[in-house]
Amino acid sequence: LDLHGTDRFAAEVQQALAEAAEIVEIDAGSLTFADSAGLRAVLMARSAALDTGATFRLVSVSPSVGRVIEIAGLADELLPSGNPS
């Protein structure tokens, strides 16, 4: 998930929220790369979901992406139980 994929990601999340999704669950198990733009998109999606009262969660986070999230200091906000999968 990098700058080139963030628009599509954001559009998918926004569509789910527009359809009154109660849970926005992102399966990140196959995701092998995320840069700062990708992390920003995930944080913005989380914020948008929480603003609507929806639950937001990442599941099956790949080790490489989990490590990037940890290095960025976002494990408590984004990783299940604050730990990488």
N, C-alpha and C positions, 0 to 999 in steps of 0.2 A: 504494500500500500504506500504509494508515493504520490508526488504532485500530479502525476498523470492519471491516477485512479481515484483521487479524492472527490471529484465532481460526481462521478457515478455512485460512489459510496454514499455521499451526502444526499443525492437524489433518491436513492433506495430507502434510506432512513426517513427522509421527509415524507415519502409516499406512505410508508408504514404508519407514521404518526398521523398523517392526514386521514388515514383509514381507521383512526382511533385504536391503534395497537396498544395493548396494555403492557406488553413486554416486547422490547427490542433486544433480540439475542443475536450476537454476531459470532459465528463459528469461525475462529481464526486458526484452526488446526492446520490448514493447508497454506496459510500465509507464511512465506519464508522471508519477507523483507518489509520493513516499515521505516520510513524516514520521518523527519520532524513534521512535514506536511501531513503525513498519514496519521501521526499521533494527534496533531491538532484537529484533524477531521474527526477522529474518534472522540476526542474530548468535546468537540462541538456537538456531535451526535448525542453523546451522553447528556450534555446540558439541555439540548432540545427535548430529549425524552423525559428527563426529570421535570422540565418546565410544564409538560403536559400531564404529569402524574404517572407516566409510564416507567416501568422498570427497565434499566439498561444493563446488559451484561455481555462480557466477552466470555466465550467458552472454548475449550480445547485449544488454548493459545499455544502455538508452536514454541519450542524452546528458544529459537533465535529471536522471535518477536517478543517473547516474555523477557528476554534479557535486555532488549532495547527499552522496554517499558520500565524495567528495574533501574537501568542506568539513568533514565530520564526522571526518576523519582516519582513515578506514577503508579507504582504497584498497588498501593492502598486504594486508589481510585478505580483502577482498571482490571486488575487481576482477581480471579476468584480467590477469596479468602486472603487476598494480598500476596499470594504466592504464585510463581510461574507453574504452568502445567508440565 
